[in-house]
Amino acid sequence: MKISVIVPVYKVEKYLEQCIKSILNQSYQNLEIILINDGSPDQCGEICDEFSRMDERIKVIHKENGGLSDARNAGLDIASGDYIGFVDSDDWINKNMYDILINTAIKEGSDIVECKFMNVYDREDTFNKEDTGIIKTFSNVESLKNHFNSKYFYRCVWSKIYKKDLFKDLRFPQNRLAEDLFLTHELFFKAKKVSHINYTGYYYFIRPDSIMGKNDQKLTFDTLEGMMEQHKFICEKVPELKKYVDKLYFNCLLKCIAFIEKNKKNRIAKRYKNIVVSELNRDDIEVEGISSLAFMFYKISPSFFANTIELLRMRSR
């Protein structure tokens, strides 16, 4: 079984070598490594080419900058593996990750296999003592339920392998942050079996200049759009899970209305306000507990509600 590993590359020359080496040094060697230089203005393109001369498994695509989704899609278009994996170019992976993932896929007959990941702030930090290696395998509906309950199956596409056929009619949305959100539920729905391994194989590097940390407005409303699509999809395709996705969707709406109230003069925020308020007032969304109380709080005092949410958000950082 060959795994195609897709690595979008943009402005990461300080981190790229460690990332590529961690893939080249995998104990599982049947890899196709696709490096997509997404118009990076630094030396990333040259680094990619240098590595491709060292190892014939590496393919390099040089393209104009189109963003993370566009780069991943370019990799998907040429991938020839039986399974697809993704690694972000400022992250790195444990040397046994793909070995463990592919062997689990074969053993369990799974279309998607996920391992744990660890947020790291130090590029030497790769230790996690909680791993047991226990495998849990679920049907597509069970995996979606666990995903919505945040028990297993985080929405990120890295730390997983996917059977290539799952992407036959699917691609990442263009010009979006939280792009994985638009795709994860559809990939899980198409899968027959999904497995989770209690093993930490992926190291997600937290850096202040990442694209996820720069634009609160775009992230807020891209997340909203993704949640709207996800909610509609689940209500139509897997209605037995509606109550689980209702909760996530409503909490997303509350965060959006808090952002809108804090940015009342913003043109884009104004455009979204009527949409968000209308969705919050829908009768067919099941809401209870803290979320219901939070919405009542908003209706009494929108500005105080927004200030409270902002304070809680800042404390959680």
PASEBA-1860 file (N, C-alpha, C; in nm, 3 decimals):
! residues 317
1> MKISVIVP> 0.084/-0.120/0.000/0.000/0.000/0.000/0.088/0.125/0.000 ~ 0.065/0.212/-0.096/0.142/0.336/-0.102/0.061/0.450/-0.042 ~ 0.130/0.535/0.034/0.068/0.654/0.092/0.124/0.777/0.021 ~ 0.036/0.860/-0.031/0.077/0.989/-0.086/0.068/1.094/0.024 ~ 0.181/1.154/0.057/0.186/1.254/0.164/0.194/1.392/0.100 ~ 0.093/1.474/0.123/0.082/1.606/0.059/0.124/1.714/0.158 ~ 0.223/1.795/0.117/0.280/1.897/0.205/0.273/2.034/0.137 ~ 0.175/2.119/0.170/0.173/2.256/0.118/0.287/2.336/0.181
9> VYKVEKYL> 0.355/2.417/0.101/0.473/2.487/0.150/0.460/2.637/0.120 ~ 0.469/2.719/0.226/0.463/2.864/0.207/0.528/2.934/0.326 ~ 0.635/3.006/0.300/0.704/3.090/0.398/0.739/3.015/0.528 ~ 0.803/2.901/0.510/0.840/2.819/0.627/0.984/2.771/0.618 ~ 1.073/2.852/0.558/1.209/2.803/0.535/1.281/2.765/0.665 ~ 1.241/2.826/0.779/1.305/2.791/0.906/1.266/2.651/0.954 ~ 1.151/2.603/0.909/1.095/2.478/0.963/1.090/2.364/0.862 ~ 1.105/2.395/0.734/1.075/2.299/0.628/1.165/2.176/0.631
17> EQCIKSIL> 1.294/2.196/0.656/1.386/2.083/0.654/1.347/1.978/0.757 ~ 1.314/2.021/0.879/1.275/1.926/0.983/1.149/1.851/0.942 ~ 1.055/1.921/0.882/0.931/1.858/0.837/0.959/1.750/0.733 ~ 1.034/1.785/0.628/1.061/1.689/0.521/1.140/1.569/0.572 ~ 1.241/1.595/0.654/1.321/1.485/0.707/1.238/1.388/0.790 ~ 1.140/1.442/0.863/1.057/1.354/0.946/0.972/1.261/0.860 ~ 0.941/1.303/0.737/0.866/1.218/0.645/0.959/1.119/0.576 ~ 1.075/1.167/0.532/1.171/1.079/0.466/1.219/0.968/0.557
25> NQSYQNLE> 1.228/0.996/0.686/1.283/0.900/0.781/1.177/0.807/0.841 ~ 1.060/0.803/0.782/0.955/0.714/0.831/0.999/0.567/0.822 ~ 0.960/0.490/0.921/0.988/0.346/0.915/0.911/0.280/0.802 ~ 0.797/0.338/0.764/0.723/0.291/0.648/0.773/0.369/0.527 ~ 0.830/0.299/0.431/0.901/0.366/0.322/0.823/0.378/0.191 ~ 0.711/0.309/0.179/0.635/0.312/0.054/0.550/0.439/0.048 ~ 0.621/0.550/0.028/0.559/0.682/0.030/0.581/0.754/-0.102 ~ 0.484/0.833/-0.139/0.499/0.934/-0.244/0.486/1.069/-0.172
33> IILINDGS> 0.590/1.149/-0.176/0.592/1.274/-0.100/0.577/1.390/-0.198 ~ 0.464/1.461/-0.187/0.431/1.569/-0.281/0.447/1.702/-0.210 ~ 0.550/1.777/-0.247/0.576/1.909/-0.190/0.521/2.014/-0.286 ~ 0.429/2.096/-0.237/0.369/2.199/-0.322/0.421/2.335/-0.278 ~ 0.513/2.391/-0.355/0.563/2.525/-0.329/0.458/2.624/-0.378 ~ 0.383/2.680/-0.282/0.268/2.765/-0.315/0.311/2.910/-0.334 ~ 0.403/2.931/-0.425/0.451/3.066/-0.454/0.524/3.129/-0.338 ~ 0.596/3.050/-0.261/0.664/3.102/-0.142/0.775/3.200/-0.182
41> PDQCGEIC> 0.779/3.320/-0.119/0.876/3.422/-0.160/1.016/3.402/-0.102 ~ 1.034/3.303/-0.014/1.164/3.280/0.048/1.237/3.168/-0.025 ~ 1.318/3.090/0.045/1.398/2.985/-0.017/1.329/2.847/-0.016 ~ 1.202/2.844/0.013/1.132/2.715/0.023/1.137/2.635/-0.107 ~ 1.121/2.703/-0.219/1.124/2.633/-0.347/1.256/2.563/-0.371 ~ 1.366/2.631/-0.341/1.498/2.572/-0.358/1.519/2.454/-0.263 ~ 1.468/2.466/-0.140/1.480/2.356/-0.043/1.404/2.233/-0.093 ~ 1.285/2.255/-0.146/1.207/2.144/-0.201/1.282/2.075/-0.315
49> DEFSRMDE> 1.336/2.154/-0.406/1.409/2.097/-0.521/1.532/2.020/-0.475 ~ 1.600/2.073/-0.375/1.720/2.005/-0.324/1.684/1.868/-0.267 ~ 1.577/1.860/-0.192/1.535/1.731/-0.137/1.488/1.636/-0.246 ~ 1.426/1.689/-0.350/1.379/1.601/-0.459/1.495/1.535/-0.532 ~ 1.610/1.604/-0.536/1.729/1.544/-0.599/1.790/1.435/-0.511 ~ 1.759/1.438/-0.383/1.814/1.340/-0.289/1.730/1.213/-0.279 ~ 1.601/1.224/-0.311/1.512/1.108/-0.292/1.407/1.106/-0.403 ~ 1.403/0.998/-0.477/1.314/0.989/-0.594/1.167/0.978/-0.556
57> RIKVIHKE> 1.137/0.957/-0.428/0.997/0.952/-0.385/0.934/1.091/-0.380 ~ 1.017/1.193/-0.386/0.967/1.330/-0.373/0.929/1.389/-0.509 ~ 0.808/1.443/-0.517/0.765/1.522/-0.632/0.743/1.665/-0.586 ~ 0.784/1.760/-0.669/0.769/1.902/-0.633/0.681/1.971/-0.735 ~ 0.584/2.045/-0.685/0.501/2.131/-0.769/0.532/2.275/-0.732 ~ 0.567/2.355/-0.832/0.585/2.499/-0.812/0.464/2.570/-0.875 ~ 0.395/2.649/-0.798/0.275/2.715/-0.848/0.262/2.855/-0.791 ~ 0.176/2.936/-0.851/0.146/3.067/-0.796/0.071/3.051/-0.665
65> NGGLSDAR> 0.088/3.149/-0.578/0.023/3.141/-0.447/-0.129/3.137/-0.461 ~ -0.189/3.034/-0.403/-0.334/3.021/-0.407/-0.394/2.985/-0.273 ~ -0.308/2.972/-0.172/-0.357/2.939/-0.039/-0.349/2.790/-0.009 ~ -0.372/2.758/0.117/-0.356/2.622/0.166/-0.447/2.522/0.093 ~ -0.573/2.557/0.077/-0.666/2.465/0.010/-0.624/2.438/-0.133 ~ -0.586/2.543/-0.205/-0.545/2.529/-0.344/-0.421/2.439/-0.355 ~ -0.328/2.454/-0.261/-0.207/2.372/-0.261/-0.241/2.226/-0.234 ~ -0.325/2.201/-0.135/-0.365/2.063/-0.107/-0.436/2.001/-0.227
73> NAGLDIAS> -0.523/2.079/-0.290/-0.595/2.027/-0.407/-0.501/1.992/-0.521 ~ -0.397/2.073/-0.538/-0.297/2.044/-0.641/-0.228/1.911/-0.614 ~ -0.202/1.884/-0.486/-0.143/1.757/-0.449/-0.238/1.641/-0.473 ~ -0.364/1.659/-0.438/-0.465/1.554/-0.460/-0.480/1.521/-0.608 ~ -0.465/1.621/-0.693/-0.484/1.600/-0.837/-0.380/1.505/-0.897 ~ -0.262/1.497/-0.836/-0.157/1.411/-0.894/-0.123/1.291/-0.806 ~ -0.185/1.282/-0.689/-0.151/1.174/-0.595/-0.183/1.037/-0.656 ~ -0.091/0.943/-0.640/-0.109/0.809/-0.697/-0.117/0.700/-0.590
81> GDYIGFVD> -0.114/0.738/-0.462/-0.114/0.641/-0.354/-0.250/0.577/-0.331 ~ -0.250/0.468/-0.257/-0.374/0.404/-0.215/-0.441/0.483/-0.103 ~ -0.357/0.547/-0.022/-0.404/0.632/0.087/-0.340/0.770/0.075 ~ -0.408/0.869/0.134/-0.361/1.008/0.132/-0.332/1.052/0.275 ~ -0.219/1.119/0.294/-0.187/1.182/0.422/-0.151/1.327/0.398 ~ -0.167/1.410/0.499/-0.132/1.552/0.490/-0.040/1.589/0.606 ~ 0.061/1.668/0.577/0.147/1.723/0.682/0.165/1.872/0.651 ~ 0.141/1.958/0.749/0.168/2.100/0.731/0.319/2.123/0.744
89> SDDWINKN> 0.371/2.215/0.666/0.516/2.225/0.647/0.591/2.287/0.764 ~ 0.521/2.334/0.867/0.590/2.378/0.989/0.575/2.277/1.102 ~ 0.513/2.163/1.072/0.497/2.056/1.170/0.591/1.941/1.137 ~ 0.589/1.836/1.220/0.668/1.718/1.190/0.600/1.597/1.251 ~ 0.647/1.477/1.215/0.579/1.355/1.257/0.677/1.255/1.317 ~ 0.623/1.169/1.405/0.701/1.063/1.465/0.742/0.962/1.359 ~ 0.859/0.901/1.375/0.914/0.815/1.270/0.828/0.692/1.241 ~ 0.740/0.654/1.332/0.656/0.534/1.311/0.512/0.567/1.274
97> MYDILINT> 0.480/0.695/1.254/0.340/0.732/1.238/0.273/0.661/1.122 ~ 0.330/0.671/1.002/0.263/0.611/0.887/0.265/0.459/0.891 ~ 0.365/0.400/0.952/0.370/0.255/0.970/0.250/0.210/1.054 ~ 0.228/0.279/1.165/0.119/0.245/1.255/-0.017/0.272/1.190 ~ -0.030/0.384/1.120/-0.157/0.418/1.057/-0.195/0.319/0.947 ~ -0.101/0.286/0.858/-0.135/0.198/0.746/-0.160/0.056/0.793 ~ -0.084/0.009/0.890/-0.108/-0.126/0.941/-0.241/-0.137/1.014 ~ -0.282/-0.029/1.079/-0.414/-0.027/1.141/-0.523/-0.028/1.034
105> AIKEGSDI> -0.503/0.049/0.928/-0.601/0.051/0.818/-0.620/-0.088/0.759 ~ -0.509/-0.160/0.739/-0.516/-0.295/0.682/-0.581/-0.392/0.781 ~ -0.540/-0.386/0.905/-0.593/-0.477/1.008/-0.742/-0.457/1.031 ~ -0.786/-0.331/1.038/-0.925/-0.300/1.071/-1.014/-0.285/0.948 ~ -0.953/-0.278/0.830/-1.031/-0.255/0.709/-1.091/-0.115/0.706 ~ -1.015/-0.018/0.757/-1.065/0.119/0.774/-1.030/0.208/0.657 ~ -1.122/0.297/0.624/-1.099/0.396/0.518/-1.028/0.520/0.570 ~ -1.043/0.547/0.700/-0.974/0.659/0.765/-0.916/0.608/0.895
113> VECKFMNV> -0.790/0.644/0.922/-0.727/0.610/1.050/-0.664/0.737/1.106 ~ -0.691/0.762/1.233/-0.640/0.881/1.300/-0.555/0.841/1.420 ~ -0.443/0.914/1.439/-0.368/0.903/1.564/-0.382/1.035/1.640 ~ -0.330/1.039/1.759/-0.334/1.161/1.838/-0.227/1.260/1.789 ~ -0.247/1.386/1.821/-0.146/1.487/1.794/-0.116/1.562/1.922 ~ -0.004/1.632/1.923/0.035/1.711/2.039/0.072/1.851/1.994 ~ 0.013/1.951/2.060/0.053/2.090/2.038/0.190/2.112/2.101 ~ 0.284/2.166/2.025/0.419/2.189/2.077/0.462/2.334/2.052
121> YDREDTFN> 0.537/2.386/2.144/0.589/2.522/2.136/0.741/2.521/2.120 ~ 0.801/2.408/2.151/0.944/2.386/2.139/0.966/2.277/2.036 ~ 1.049/2.301/1.936/1.063/2.206/1.825/1.140/2.081/1.863 ~ 1.187/2.074/1.988/1.251/1.952/2.037/1.155/1.868/2.121 ~ 1.036/1.920/2.145/0.942/1.854/2.236/0.861/1.749/2.161 ~ 0.889/1.621/2.187/0.817/1.513/2.119/0.777/1.403/2.217 ~ 0.758/1.438/2.343/0.733/1.334/2.443/0.588/1.335/2.489 ~ 0.527/1.218/2.493/0.393/1.203/2.546/0.384/1.067/2.615
129> KEDTGIIK> 0.356/1.064/2.744/0.361/0.940/2.821/0.224/0.872/2.833 ~ 0.120/0.927/2.768/-0.014/0.874/2.787/-0.055/0.772/2.680 ~ 0.030/0.741/2.585/-0.008/0.652/2.477/-0.023/0.507/2.524 ~ -0.125/0.441/2.472/-0.145/0.298/2.502/-0.146/0.214/2.376 ~ -0.165/0.278/2.260/-0.173/0.203/2.135/-0.307/0.136/2.113 ~ -0.404/0.159/2.201/-0.536/0.097/2.187/-0.607/0.152/2.063 ~ -0.664/0.061/1.985/-0.735/0.097/1.862/-0.885/0.087/1.885 ~ -0.958/0.189/1.843/-1.104/0.186/1.846/-1.155/0.213/1.704
137> TFSNVESL> -1.242/0.125/1.657/-1.293/0.136/1.520/-1.445/0.153/1.522 ~ -1.493/0.246/1.439/-1.633/0.283/1.440/-1.690/0.283/1.297 ~ -1.822/0.275/1.289/-1.889/0.298/1.162/-1.884/0.447/1.128 ~ -1.928/0.483/1.009/-1.925/0.624/0.971/-2.014/0.708/1.064 ~ -2.133/0.659/1.097/-2.222/0.736/1.184/-2.166/0.747/1.325 ~ -2.112/0.638/1.376/-2.052/0.641/1.511/-1.933/0.736/1.515 ~ -1.853/0.737/1.408/-1.736/0.825/1.405/-1.780/0.972/1.402 ~ -1.887/1.002/1.329/-1.938/1.139/1.326/-1.989/1.181/1.464
145> KNHFNSKY> -2.058/1.090/1.532/-2.107/1.120/1.666/-1.991/1.149/1.760 ~ -1.886/1.067/1.754/-1.768/1.091/1.838/-1.700/1.222/1.801 ~ -1.700/1.254/1.673/-1.642/1.380/1.626/-1.718/1.499/1.684 ~ -1.850/1.495/1.678/-1.930/1.606/1.729/-1.922/1.617/1.881 ~ -1.900/1.505/1.948/-1.886/1.506/2.093/-1.743/1.537/2.139 ~ -1.653/1.560/2.043/-1.512/1.589/2.070/-1.443/1.477/2.147 ~ -1.490/1.354/2.126/-1.428/1.240/2.193/-1.313/1.186/2.111 ~ -1.334/1.169/1.982/-1.230/1.131/1.887/-1.252/1.211/1.759
153> FYRCVWSK> -1.154/1.204/1.672/-1.168/1.255/1.535/-1.183/1.406/1.528 ~ -1.074/1.474/1.562/-1.067/1.618/1.545/-1.077/1.650/1.396 ~ -1.121/1.771/1.364/-1.153/1.800/1.224/-1.030/1.818/1.134 ~ -0.910/1.830/1.191/-0.790/1.849/1.109/-0.766/1.729/1.019 ~ -0.712/1.752/0.899/-0.684/1.641/0.807/-0.548/1.579/0.833 ~ -0.455/1.653/0.891/-0.329/1.590/0.928/-0.353/1.499/1.049 ~ -0.258/1.413/1.079/-0.267/1.308/1.183/-0.360/1.195/1.141 ~ -0.394/1.189/1.013/-0.481/1.084/0.961/-0.429/1.034/0.827
161> IYKKDLFK> -0.476/0.917/0.786/-0.466/0.876/0.647/-0.606/0.844/0.597 ~ -0.628/0.870/0.469/-0.758/0.852/0.408/-0.743/0.764/0.284 ~ -0.835/0.671/0.265/-0.837/0.599/0.140/-0.859/0.701/0.028 ~ -0.780/0.691/-0.076/-0.781/0.793/-0.182/-0.919/0.811/-0.243 ~ -0.994/0.702/-0.256/-1.125/0.711/-0.321/-1.221/0.807/-0.252 ~ -1.199/0.834/-0.123/-1.287/0.926/-0.052/-1.283/1.066/-0.111 ~ -1.172/1.101/-0.176/-1.156/1.235/-0.233/-1.201/1.243/-0.379 ~ -1.263/1.136/-0.429/-1.299/1.131/-0.570/-1.379/1.253/-0.614
169> DLRFPQNR> -1.477/1.292/-0.535/-1.562/1.406/-0.571/-1.549/1.520/-0.471 ~ -1.443/1.519/-0.393/-1.427/1.620/-0.289/-1.294/1.693/-0.303 ~ -1.298/1.823/-0.281/-1.178/1.905/-0.275/-1.196/2.010/-0.167 ~ -1.084/2.066/-0.120/-1.089/2.169/-0.018/-1.144/2.299/-0.076 ~ -1.223/2.374/0.002/-1.279/2.500/-0.048/-1.171/2.607/-0.062 ~ -1.184/2.686/-0.166/-1.084/2.789/-0.194/-1.101/2.910/-0.102 ~ -0.988/2.970/-0.066/-0.986/3.098/0.005/-1.063/3.094/0.137 ~ -1.047/2.986/0.211/-1.111/2.974/0.341/-1.008/2.945/0.449
177> LAEDLFLT> -1.031/3.000/0.568/-0.966/2.950/0.688/-1.057/2.840/0.744 ~ -1.005/2.760/0.836/-1.082/2.646/0.890/-1.133/2.558/0.776 ~ -1.049/2.542/0.673/-1.091/2.470/0.552/-1.126/2.324/0.578 ~ -1.063/2.262/0.679/-1.093/2.123/0.711/-1.239/2.105/0.754 ~ -1.295/2.209/0.817/-1.432/2.203/0.866/-1.532/2.175/0.754 ~ -1.502/2.223/0.635/-1.595/2.207/0.523/-1.595/2.064/0.468 ~ -1.493/1.985/0.504/-1.473/1.857/0.438/-1.484/1.737/0.531 ~ -1.448/1.753/0.658/-1.434/1.639/0.749/-1.560/1.555/0.757
185> HELFFKAK> -1.675/1.618/0.775/-1.799/1.542/0.791/-1.834/1.462/0.666 ~ -1.801/1.516/0.549/-1.830/1.443/0.425/-1.736/1.324/0.408 ~ -1.610/1.340/0.444/-1.516/1.229/0.437/-1.556/1.116/0.532 ~ -1.594/1.151/0.653/-1.637/1.049/0.749/-1.765/0.980/0.702 ~ -1.855/1.057/0.645/-1.982/1.000/0.597/-1.958/0.897/0.485 ~ -1.860/0.926/0.399/-1.830/0.835/0.288/-1.756/0.710/0.332 ~ -1.689/0.716/0.447/-1.609/0.603/0.494/-1.699/0.491/0.549 ~ -1.655/0.368/0.530/-1.728/0.254/0.589/-1.684/0.233/0.734
193> KVSHINYT> -1.553/0.241/0.759/-1.499/0.226/0.894/-1.396/0.336/0.917 ~ -1.392/0.383/1.043/-1.297/0.485/1.083/-1.232/0.441/1.214 ~ -1.099/0.447/1.221/-1.028/0.401/1.340/-0.951/0.514/1.406 ~ -0.943/0.506/1.539/-0.861/0.597/1.619/-0.761/0.514/1.699 ~ -0.635/0.559/1.701/-0.531/0.492/1.778/-0.483/0.585/1.889 ~ -0.474/0.532/2.009/-0.421/0.609/2.122/-0.268/0.609/2.114 ~ -0.220/0.684/2.018/-0.076/0.693/1.990/-0.050/0.832/1.934 ~ 0.048/0.901/1.987/0.079/1.037/1.943/0.183/1.032/1.832
201> GYYYFIRP> 0.141/1.064/1.711/0.231/1.056/1.597/0.259/1.189/1.530 ~ 0.175/1.290/1.558/0.185/1.417/1.487/0.214/1.529/1.586 ~ 0.309/1.617/1.548/0.348/1.728/1.634/0.312/1.859/1.566 ~ 0.214/1.926/1.624/0.157/2.048/1.567/0.223/2.169/1.633 ~ 0.301/2.241/1.554/0.382/2.350/1.606/0.299/2.477/1.616 ~ 0.290/2.533/1.735/0.216/2.657/1.759/0.311/2.775/1.741 ~ 0.284/2.858/1.642/0.367/2.977/1.622/0.279/3.100/1.603 ~ 0.321/3.214/1.654/0.236/3.334/1.655/0.206/3.389/1.517
209> DSIMGKND> 0.289/3.358/1.417/0.268/3.415/1.283/0.193/3.320/1.191 ~ 0.128/3.216/1.246/0.054/3.123/1.161/-0.070/3.192/1.106 ~ -0.123/3.140/0.994/-0.239/3.202/0.931/-0.363/3.195/1.021 ~ -0.369/3.093/1.110/-0.485/3.080/1.196/-0.485/3.185/1.307 ~ -0.371/3.248/1.332/-0.364/3.344/1.442/-0.376/3.489/1.399 ~ -0.394/3.514/1.270/-0.383/3.650/1.221/-0.515/3.723/1.199 ~ -0.619/3.654/1.158/-0.739/3.722/1.110/-0.862/3.669/1.180 ~ -0.895/3.729/1.295/-1.010/3.683/1.371/-1.139/3.696/1.292
217> QKLTFDTL> -1.152/3.803/1.214/-1.276/3.825/1.140/-1.297/3.717/1.035 ~ -1.197/3.692/0.953/-1.212/3.592/0.848/-1.232/3.453/0.909 ~ -1.157/3.422/1.013/-1.172/3.292/1.078/-1.312/3.276/1.136 ~ -1.364/3.381/1.197/-1.498/3.376/1.257/-1.604/3.344/1.152 ~ -1.601/3.414/1.041/-1.708/3.398/0.943/-1.686/3.280/0.849 ~ -1.561/3.242/0.825/-1.536/3.118/0.751/-1.582/2.998/0.834 ~ -1.556/3.003/0.965/-1.603/2.896/1.053/-1.755/2.889/1.052 ~ -1.820/3.005/1.054/-1.966/3.008/1.047/-2.016/2.942/0.919
225> EGMMEQHK> -1.957/2.979/0.805/-1.999/2.921/0.677/-1.981/2.770/0.678 ~ -1.868/2.725/0.732/-1.842/2.582/0.739/-1.942/2.511/0.829 ~ -1.974/2.571/0.943/-2.071/2.511/1.035/-2.211/2.508/0.974 ~ -2.246/2.610/0.898/-2.377/2.611/0.831/-2.387/2.496/0.731 ~ -2.280/2.475/0.654/-2.279/2.365/0.557/-2.285/2.230/0.628 ~ -2.207/2.216/0.736/-2.204/2.091/0.811/-2.340/2.061/0.871 ~ -2.403/2.161/0.932/-2.533/2.143/0.996/-2.637/2.099/0.894 ~ -2.640/2.165/0.779/-2.737/2.129/0.675/-2.713/1.986/0.626
233> FICEKVPE> -2.586/1.950/0.606/-2.551/1.817/0.556/-2.598/1.709/0.654 ~ -2.569/1.727/0.782/-2.604/1.626/0.881/-2.756/1.614/0.895 ~ -2.825/1.727/0.897/-2.971/1.724/0.909/-3.035/1.647/0.793 ~ -2.975/1.657/0.674/-3.030/1.590/0.557/-2.986/1.444/0.547 ~ -2.858/1.417/0.576/-2.801/1.285/0.551/-2.802/1.193/0.673 ~ -2.782/1.251/0.793/-2.774/1.169/0.915/-2.860/1.235/1.024 ~ -2.992/1.240/1.004/-3.077/1.315/1.097/-3.072/1.264/1.241 ~ -3.032/1.137/1.262/-3.022/1.085/1.398/-2.912/1.155/1.480
241> LKKYVDKL> -2.824/1.228/1.411/-2.717/1.301/1.481/-2.747/1.450/1.493 ~ -2.868/1.489/1.457/-2.902/1.632/1.454/-2.880/1.700/1.589 ~ -2.919/1.636/1.698/-2.908/1.701/1.829/-2.763/1.731/1.866 ~ -2.670/1.648/1.816/-2.528/1.671/1.847/-2.473/1.789/1.767 ~ -2.510/1.796/1.641/-2.460/1.906/1.558/-2.534/2.035/1.589 ~ -2.659/2.025/1.637/-2.732/2.145/1.679/-2.653/2.222/1.785 ~ -2.602/2.149/1.883/-2.529/2.212/1.994/-2.406/2.286/1.944 ~ -2.328/2.220/1.856/-2.208/2.283/1.803/-2.242/2.406/1.719
249> YFNCLLKC> -2.345/2.392/1.638/-2.385/2.501/1.550/-2.433/2.622/1.631 ~ -2.513/2.597/1.732/-2.566/2.707/1.812/-2.454/2.780/1.886 ~ -2.357/2.705/1.939/-2.244/2.768/2.008/-2.162/2.853/1.911 ~ -2.148/2.805/1.787/-2.079/2.883/1.684/-2.155/3.013/1.657 ~ -2.287/3.005/1.649/-2.369/3.125/1.626/-2.353/3.225/1.739 ~ -2.346/3.175/1.863/-2.328/3.265/1.978/-2.194/3.337/1.970 ~ -2.088/3.265/1.933/-1.957/3.328/1.919/-1.959/3.434/1.809 ~ -2.031/3.404/1.701/-2.040/3.499/1.589/-2.114/3.625/1.629
257> IAFIEKNK> -2.226/3.609/1.701/-2.303/3.729/1.737/-2.224/3.813/1.838 ~ -2.144/3.748/1.922/-2.058/3.823/2.014/-1.956/3.904/1.935 ~ -1.896/3.843/1.834/-1.799/3.914/1.750/-1.867/4.030/1.677 ~ -1.986/4.006/1.625/-2.059/4.110/1.553/-2.091/4.229/1.643 ~ -2.134/4.201/1.766/-2.166/4.309/1.860/-2.043/4.389/1.898 ~ -1.926/4.323/1.900/-1.802/4.393/1.931/-1.750/4.473/1.813 ~ -1.803/4.446/1.695/-1.753/4.512/1.573/-1.871/4.566/1.492 ~ -1.957/4.642/1.559/-2.083/4.687/1.499/-2.065/4.771/1.372
265> KNRIAKRY> -1.956/4.845/1.366/-1.936/4.933/1.251/-1.871/4.863/1.132 ~ -1.828/4.741/1.154/-1.762/4.666/1.048/-1.862/4.625/0.940 ~ -1.826/4.651/0.815/-1.918/4.625/0.704/-1.955/4.478/0.692 ~ -1.856/4.391/0.705/-1.882/4.247/0.690/-1.963/4.196/0.808 ~ -1.934/4.246/0.929/-2.011/4.206/1.046/-2.157/4.245/1.031 ~ -2.182/4.365/0.980/-2.320/4.409/0.956/-2.391/4.316/0.860 ~ -2.320/4.271/0.757/-2.379/4.185/0.655/-2.423/4.051/0.714 ~ -2.348/4.003/0.811/-2.378/3.872/0.869/-2.480/3.878/0.982
273> KNIVVSEL> -2.506/3.996/1.038/-2.586/4.003/1.161/-2.726/3.944/1.142 ~ -2.797/3.983/1.037/-2.933/3.934/1.017/-2.935/3.782/0.999 ~ -2.834/3.730/0.930/-2.825/3.585/0.909/-2.809/3.513/1.043 ~ -2.717/3.563/1.124/-2.687/3.496/1.252/-2.807/3.506/1.347 ~ -2.867/3.623/1.357/-2.983/3.639/1.445/-3.098/3.549/1.401 ~ -3.120/3.541/1.271/-3.225/3.454/1.219/-3.200/3.308/1.254 ~ -3.074/3.265/1.243/-3.040/3.126/1.276/-3.054/3.100/1.426 ~ -3.017/3.196/1.508/-3.031/3.180/1.652/-3.176/3.164/1.695
281> NRDDIEVE> -3.266/3.223/1.619/-3.408/3.220/1.654/-3.485/3.105/1.589 ~ -3.416/3.015/1.522/-3.485/2.902/1.461/-3.547/2.811/1.568 ~ -3.668/2.765/1.540/-3.738/2.677/1.635/-3.693/2.532/1.624 ~ -3.630/2.497/1.513/-3.597/2.355/1.490/-3.458/2.316/1.538 ~ -3.387/2.407/1.604/-3.256/2.375/1.658/-3.270/2.348/1.807 ~ -3.231/2.227/1.849/-3.242/2.188/1.990/-3.130/2.253/2.071 ~ -3.168/2.332/2.170/-3.071/2.400/2.255/-3.114/2.386/2.400 ~ -3.018/2.363/2.487/-3.049/2.350/2.629/-2.930/2.394/2.713
289> GISSLAFM> -2.951/2.400/2.842/-2.842/2.428/2.935/-2.780/2.565/2.918 ~ -2.647/2.569/2.925/-2.572/2.695/2.923/-2.595/2.772/2.794 ~ -2.603/2.702/2.682/-2.622/2.769/2.554/-2.753/2.845/2.551 ~ -2.858/2.783/2.603/-2.989/2.848/2.608/-2.986/2.972/2.698 ~ -2.919/2.958/2.813/-2.907/3.072/2.904/-2.825/3.184/2.843 ~ -2.719/3.146/2.770/-2.634/3.246/2.706/-2.713/3.327/2.603 ~ -2.803/3.260/2.529/-2.883/3.330/2.430/-2.982/3.426/2.498 ~ -3.040/3.384/2.607/-3.128/3.473/2.684/-3.050/3.595/2.733
297> FYKISPSF> -2.927/3.572/2.778/-2.839/3.678/2.824/-2.813/3.776/2.710 ~ -2.790/3.723/2.590/-2.765/3.809/2.473/-2.886/3.897/2.444 ~ -3.006/3.840/2.449/-3.127/3.916/2.416/-3.153/4.027/2.518 ~ -3.110/4.006/2.642/-3.128/4.109/2.745/-3.028/4.223/2.726 ~ -2.901/4.188/2.701/-2.797/4.290/2.688/-2.690/4.245/2.589 ~ -2.707/4.273/2.460/-2.611/4.229/2.358/-2.468/4.277/2.383 ~ -2.451/4.401/2.424/-2.315/4.455/2.443/-2.246/4.389/2.562 ~ -2.320/4.372/2.673/-2.260/4.308/2.791/-2.227/4.161/2.761
305> FANTIELL> -2.314/4.096/2.687/-2.289/3.958/2.645/-2.160/3.950/2.562 ~ -2.146/4.041/2.466/-2.028/4.040/2.379/-1.901/4.066/2.459 ~ -1.905/4.159/2.554/-1.787/4.188/2.636/-1.749/4.068/2.723 ~ -1.848/3.997/2.774/-1.821/3.879/2.856/-1.756/3.768/2.775 ~ -1.808/3.745/2.655/-1.752/3.642/2.566/-1.609/3.677/2.529 ~ -1.583/3.803/2.502/-1.448/3.847/2.466/-1.352/3.828/2.583 ~ -1.397/3.859/2.702/-1.313/3.841/2.821/-1.277/3.694/2.841 ~ -1.377/3.607/2.827/-1.353/3.463/2.840/-1.257/3.412/2.733
313> RMRSR> -1.272/3.467/2.612/-1.184/3.426/2.501/-1.040/3.466/2.527 ~ -1.020/3.587/2.578/-0.885/3.634/2.605/-0.820/3.555/2.717 ~ -0.898/3.517/2.817/-0.842/3.440/2.929/-0.804/3.298/2.887 ~ -0.871/3.247/2.785/-0.843/3.111/2.740/-0.720/3.101/2.653 ~ -0.665/3.213/2.609/-0.549/3.212/2.520/-0.422/3.180/2.598
END
